[in-house]
Amino acid sequence: MSQPALEFQIIITFLAVVNELQEQVVGLSEQVAKLEAENKELADRLNTNSRNSSKPLSTDGYAKPSAKANDSSDSTPDSKPVDDKPSPKSLRQKSGHKPGGHKGSTLQQVAETEHSRYHPAIDCEKCHRSLRSEKAIKLVERQVFEPGRFGHFEDTAHVAEVKECTCGHITRASFPEGVDSHVQYGPTTQALAVYLCQYQLVPYKRASLIFMDIFGLKVSPGSICTFQENAYDQLASTEQAIIDALKGVPIAGADETGMRVAGSLWWMHVLRTEKWTLYHLDPSKGHSAIESMGVLLVFAGILVHDHYKVYFRYAAAHVLCNAHHLRELQGVVDRDCNYLAARLQRLLRLACHLSNGFRKIGMTAMPEVIRQRIVSLFERTAKRAQTEEAEYMERLRQRLGHDKVKNTKAFNLLKRLAEFKDETLRFMTNFTIPFDNNGSEQDIRNGKVKQKISGCIRSKKGAKWYCRIRSYISSSRKQAQNVFEALFIAMKNYGNQPLLGSE
C-alpha cells in the first residue's frame, strides 16, 4: 500500500513543478511581448527620417546613407539606423551682452565731397516776397553717403541758403525729402544693408565688414540695425496690403516651424499664395498666433496645410498635404512591410499623374467617373488597412494582458486617411488646388536657413522686423520685382504708402 502512496506523492510534486514552470512561462511571455513592443517603438524612432516622416532633413545627420538605406524595397522593420554618431555640443558661452545690442559709431562730415547740390531760398516763408536778390546770411550743409565704385564711396553735400527778408523773417531753403540730418547714410546704403541682412541672411557684423572691404565705407552694426527698423516702419502699410490681399484669394497655403527668439522657442507661421507671402513669429503655435495674423478669421477660400488640427477651427475648405501622406505611408512600409500602405501610395501617385495629364490637355477637373473610382478604391483600401492594424493591436493587447494598448502610428495614419479622404483627394475636383503643401514649406524654409547662418533672432523687436521685411521681399520676388530695387523704393517710402497693391 505504501508504494502507490509514494508514486502519488511524486506525481503531485511533478505537477506542482510543472504548474510553477507554466506560471513562469506565462510571466516571461508577457515580459517578452512587452519588451518586443518597446523594442519596436524604439526601432521605429531610430529608423524614422526625412524620407518616411515629417522630420526635417537637418535631423538626418551628416553621415552619408548607405545604398540599402536609399532602397525602400530592401527596408525591414529590424534595419538599424544609418547614423549613430553622437550629436556635437556647442562650446559657445554667454557673452553677457544685451540681446540685440550692436555697437555704433558716429558718422562724420568730410571736408571735400564728390558731389554738391545747391538749394536756393526763393521766397519768404512768411510774407512770400521774392528773396532772389537777397544775399545769403548763412549756408547750411548736410552730407549723404552712398556706396560707389569698388574701394570708394560717394558723398553728396546738400547746401541750403538761409536768407533774411525785409520783414525780418529768416527763411531756409528746403532740403530734399529724406535728407534730415547733419550727416547721414543714403537710401542706397540702407537698402543694401537690409538686402544683405534680410534677404542674403548675412549677420550685422559681417555686413559691416562688406561695406568696409568693398566700398571703404564705415557702417557700424548699430547703424545697420537702425536701417532694419527704418524699413520696418516704412513697410507698415505694405504689410496691411498683403493681409488684405490674402483675405480674398481663392486658395492659400499655411505652415509653421519652430525658431529660436530671445533664447526661447517661438513659432514662425506663414500664409502664402503664388503672389503673396505673410510671415508671423509668435511664442504660441496655436490659434491665438494664427488669428493675430488677421487673415483666417475672415478667409473663405481653400486652405492647404499639413493637418495641423488648429486650422480646422476656421471656416475655410481644407486640403491636406499629400507629400506628407506619402512620406508617412513610406514609414509604415519601412517599419511593417505593409502592402496596403504601399497600395495607398500608388493610388495617390496615380491620382496625381492623372490630374497632371488632364490639366495639360486643358481640363479643369478630373472626369467624375474616374474620380469616384479612385475615391472608392482609396477609402476601401484605407479602411481595410485600418482593420488589419486594429487586429494586430488586439493580438498585442492579449499577449501583454492589458486592458488596452496605445494606438500605433500606422493605425492613426490610416484612420486619418479614411476619415479625411475628401480633404486628401480634393485636388482632383479642381486642378488649381495643389497636390501638396510644398509651396508653404519652401516659403518657410528661409527661417531655418537664417537660423543656421545668422543664429537665433536676439530680440522680440528683431522678430517683428524680420517678418514684415521678409513678407515684403518674398511678395516682391513672386511678382517678378528686383529685390534690391524693391528695398530701395521701400527705404525712400517716407510717407509709408503701400508699395504692393491688393488688386
Secondary structure, 3 states (H helix, E strand, C coil): CHHHHHHHHHHHHHHHHHHHHHHHHHHHHHHHHHHHHHHHHHHHHHHCCCCCCCCCHHHHCCCCCCHHHHCHHHCCCCCCCCCCCCCCCCCCCCCCCCCCCCCCCCCCCCCCCCEEEEECCCECCCCCCECCCCCCCEEEEEEEEEECCCCCEEEEEEEEEEEECCCCCEEECCCCCCCCCCEEECHHHHHHHHHHHHHCCCCHHHHHHHHHHHHCCCCCHHHHHHHHHHHHHHCHHHHHHHHHHHHCCCEEEEEEEEEEECCEEEEEEEEECCCCEEEEEECCCCHHHHHHCCCCCCCCCEEEECCCHHHHHCCCEEEECHHHHHHHHHHHHHHHCCHHHHHHHHHHHHHHHHHHHHHHCCCCCCCHHHHHHHHHHHHHHHHHHHHHHHHHHHHHHHHHCCCCCCCCHHHHHHHHHHHCHHHHCHHHCCCCCCCCCHHHHHHHHHHHHHHHHCCCECCHHHHHHHHHHHHHHHHHHHCCCCHHHHHHHHHCCCCCCCCCCCC
